[in-house]
Amino acid sequence: MLLAAAGPVRADDAAVIGKWYGALLTADRAVLSELLAENARIRLDDLGIEQSKDEFIASMDAWEGAVAGAAIRHRIDSQEAGVTTVTACYDFPANDIMMQETFTIEGYHVAASTQATVAENCDSF
């Protein structure tokens, strides 16, 4: 119901988000770099970190090891005022975690993204 009330998710935004999670799962720096706007800001609320595009791409070195053998499931929950809200389940080999992530997409680029933990597991995903 919430999705219908907020209006339809633009197909282009859904495609960008799908491509984002595919690239994130493989730590594909080239695709992530292509998807991120030059002045993009990525905020990781749980860590109190805000990263620029270059800082986020550089963090893929550490992320690549963490995501090995993992899966990422996501669903678009709503889109309102140019911001798409997604629930994502990160299924790591030893644990899983559910996140709420928001994306501001301009054209075919992620201009901003914010990530925060919703639950320490994905039981309710």
Contacts in CASP RR format, 6 or more apart in sequence:
PFRMAT RR
TARGET T0000
AUTHOR 0000-0000-0000
METHOD contacts of the structure
MODEL  1
MLLAAAGPVRADDAAVIGKWYGALLTADRAVLSELLAENARIRLDDLGIE
QSKDEFIASMDAWEGAVAGAAIRHRIDSQEAGVTTVTACYDFPANDIMMQ
ETFTIEGYHVAASTQATVAENCDSF
2 77 0 8 1.000
2 78 0 8 1.000
3 9 0 8 1.000
3 76 0 8 1.000
3 77 0 8 1.000
3 78 0 8 1.000
3 79 0 8 1.000
6 78 0 8 1.000
6 79 0 8 1.000
6 80 0 8 1.000
7 79 0 8 1.000
7 80 0 8 1.000
8 79 0 8 1.000
9 76 0 8 1.000
9 78 0 8 1.000
9 79 0 8 1.000
9 84 0 8 1.000
10 79 0 8 1.000
12 105 0 8 1.000
12 107 0 8 1.000
12 108 0 8 1.000
13 79 0 8 1.000
13 84 0 8 1.000
13 103 0 8 1.000
13 105 0 8 1.000
14 76 0 8 1.000
14 84 0 8 1.000
16 35 0 8 1.000
16 103 0 8 1.000
16 105 0 8 1.000
16 108 0 8 1.000
16 109 0 8 1.000
16 110 0 8 1.000
17 74 0 8 1.000
17 76 0 8 1.000
17 84 0 8 1.000
17 86 0 8 1.000
17 103 0 8 1.000
17 105 0 8 1.000
18 74 0 8 1.000
19 31 0 8 1.000
19 35 0 8 1.000
20 32 0 8 1.000
20 35 0 8 1.000
20 103 0 8 1.000
20 110 0 8 1.000
21 72 0 8 1.000
21 74 0 8 1.000
21 88 0 8 1.000
22 28 0 8 1.000
22 31 0 8 1.000
22 72 0 8 1.000
23 31 0 8 1.000
23 32 0 8 1.000
23 35 0 8 1.000
24 32 0 8 1.000
24 63 0 8 1.000
24 67 0 8 1.000
24 72 0 8 1.000
25 67 0 8 1.000
25 70 0 8 1.000
25 71 0 8 1.000
25 72 0 8 1.000
26 67 0 8 1.000
27 60 0 8 1.000
27 63 0 8 1.000
27 64 0 8 1.000
27 65 0 8 1.000
27 67 0 8 1.000
29 57 0 8 1.000
29 60 0 8 1.000
32 56 0 8 1.000
32 57 0 8 1.000
32 60 0 8 1.000
33 53 0 8 1.000
33 57 0 8 1.000
35 108 0 8 1.000
35 109 0 8 1.000
35 110 0 8 1.000
36 42 0 8 1.000
36 53 0 8 1.000
36 56 0 8 1.000
36 57 0 8 1.000
36 109 0 8 1.000
36 110 0 8 1.000
37 53 0 8 1.000
37 106 0 8 1.000
37 109 0 8 1.000
37 110 0 8 1.000
37 111 0 8 1.000
38 53 0 8 1.000
39 52 0 8 1.000
39 53 0 8 1.000
39 111 0 8 1.000
40 52 0 8 1.000
40 53 0 8 1.000
40 56 0 8 1.000
40 109 0 8 1.000
40 110 0 8 1.000
40 111 0 8 1.000
40 112 0 8 1.000
40 113 0 8 1.000
41 50 0 8 1.000
41 51 0 8 1.000
41 52 0 8 1.000
41 111 0 8 1.000
41 112 0 8 1.000
41 113 0 8 1.000
42 50 0 8 1.000
42 51 0 8 1.000
42 52 0 8 1.000
42 53 0 8 1.000
42 55 0 8 1.000
42 56 0 8 1.000
42 112 0 8 1.000
42 113 0 8 1.000
42 114 0 8 1.000
42 115 0 8 1.000
43 49 0 8 1.000
43 50 0 8 1.000
43 51 0 8 1.000
43 112 0 8 1.000
43 113 0 8 1.000
43 114 0 8 1.000
43 115 0 8 1.000
44 50 0 8 1.000
44 51 0 8 1.000
44 115 0 8 1.000
45 114 0 8 1.000
45 115 0 8 1.000
45 116 0 8 1.000
46 115 0 8 1.000
46 116 0 8 1.000
46 117 0 8 1.000
51 59 0 8 1.000
66 92 0 8 1.000
67 92 0 8 1.000
68 93 0 8 1.000
69 92 0 8 1.000
69 93 0 8 1.000
70 90 0 8 1.000
70 91 0 8 1.000
70 92 0 8 1.000
70 93 0 8 1.000
71 91 0 8 1.000
72 88 0 8 1.000
72 89 0 8 1.000
72 90 0 8 1.000
72 91 0 8 1.000
73 88 0 8 1.000
73 89 0 8 1.000
73 91 0 8 1.000
73 122 0 8 1.000
73 125 0 8 1.000
74 86 0 8 1.000
74 87 0 8 1.000
74 88 0 8 1.000
74 89 0 8 1.000
74 101 0 8 1.000
75 86 0 8 1.000
75 87 0 8 1.000
75 125 0 8 1.000
76 84 0 8 1.000
76 85 0 8 1.000
76 86 0 8 1.000
77 85 0 8 1.000
77 86 0 8 1.000
77 87 0 8 1.000
78 84 0 8 1.000
78 85 0 8 1.000
79 85 0 8 1.000
82 104 0 8 1.000
82 105 0 8 1.000
83 102 0 8 1.000
83 103 0 8 1.000
83 104 0 8 1.000
84 102 0 8 1.000
84 103 0 8 1.000
84 104 0 8 1.000
84 105 0 8 1.000
85 100 0 8 1.000
85 101 0 8 1.000
85 102 0 8 1.000
86 100 0 8 1.000
86 101 0 8 1.000
86 102 0 8 1.000
86 103 0 8 1.000
87 98 0 8 1.000
87 99 0 8 1.000
87 100 0 8 1.000
87 101 0 8 1.000
87 118 0 8 1.000
87 125 0 8 1.000
88 98 0 8 1.000
88 99 0 8 1.000
88 100 0 8 1.000
88 101 0 8 1.000
89 96 0 8 1.000
89 97 0 8 1.000
89 98 0 8 1.000
89 99 0 8 1.000
89 122 0 8 1.000
89 125 0 8 1.000
90 96 0 8 1.000
90 97 0 8 1.000
90 98 0 8 1.000
90 99 0 8 1.000
90 122 0 8 1.000
91 122 0 8 1.000
95 120 0 8 1.000
95 121 0 8 1.000
96 121 0 8 1.000
96 122 0 8 1.000
97 117 0 8 1.000
97 119 0 8 1.000
97 120 0 8 1.000
97 121 0 8 1.000
97 122 0 8 1.000
98 117 0 8 1.000
98 118 0 8 1.000
98 119 0 8 1.000
98 120 0 8 1.000
98 121 0 8 1.000
98 122 0 8 1.000
98 124 0 8 1.000
98 125 0 8 1.000
99 115 0 8 1.000
99 116 0 8 1.000
99 117 0 8 1.000
99 118 0 8 1.000
100 115 0 8 1.000
100 116 0 8 1.000
100 118 0 8 1.000
101 113 0 8 1.000
101 114 0 8 1.000
101 115 0 8 1.000
101 116 0 8 1.000
102 112 0 8 1.000
102 113 0 8 1.000
102 114 0 8 1.000
103 110 0 8 1.000
103 112 0 8 1.000
103 113 0 8 1.000
104 110 0 8 1.000
104 111 0 8 1.000
104 112 0 8 1.000
104 113 0 8 1.000
105 111 0 8 1.000
END
